[in-house]
């Protein structure tokens, strides 16, 4: 993952070394595409469009294909030339399966809901988008969880405006049903934990029975890593935060932060890329008629 300038330069030099060694094809597997959040020039700040610059550097060094996981904005793929395809893996179905295992063992707390008591022990669940930009991810997560559970899963959104200069907390507004329900907050990145803390507090204030969270990338800066982890671990209103292991954390994770291994997902994508097979269908929920696998299995 290109989480620092050092990692970025090392990747570029590695691609250069492979190209100078006459490699037939070079595929860069980048679980976390660093600088992806700098994908536009916000006037009048005159900021660099770093995501585009990184794409151009990778192209110049000679990469043939890029495999990424949960880009901050899918339009980042457009920064690459058509000759350099970018595979965008979304690990939400893997995370949904993890939460399904957790929730399926819980007894419903809806004592006054005769239908639930009669037909299922699955608790009432609401998938909550951390903000407006996460509605797409939350919808995908909800669809997978709904199919796995065979139950109706609600969708809610926490809307908010960006913090004003000098402000230290967000003031989210909730749209959706969360009272008495298990809530799972969906986000792509957790960095300082500010948004997570405000969202958890809001859901609890609105009567949520329990609050969980899923963020694909745990981008904890080294200088503030310990303080951020302590802040998240001190959230009494949250059961736990689940993040993928796309980024190496500089220190051990506390009890309230769990790590989801996405290595099998990346390994499958790499194998399919090598054998020129479909990568986008890895986590497709549609039934497959007949697929010729690279390993010979039916």
Buried (B, 14 or more C-beta within 10 A) or exposed (E): BBBEEEBBEEBBEEBBEBBEEEEEEBBBBBBBBBBBBBBEEEEEEEEEBBBBEBBBBBBEBBBBBBBBBBBBBEEBBBBBEEEBBBBBBBBBBBBBBBBBEBBBEEEBBBEEEEEBEEEBEBBBBBBBBBBEEBBEBBBBBBBBBBBBBEBEBBBBBBEBEEBEEEEEEBEBEBEBBBEBBBBBBBBBBBBBBBBBBBBBBBBBEBEBBBBBBBBBBBBBEEEEBEEBBEBBBEBEBBBBBBBBBBBEBEEEBBEBBBEBEBEEBBEBBBBBBEEEBEBEEBBEEEEEEEEEEEEEEE
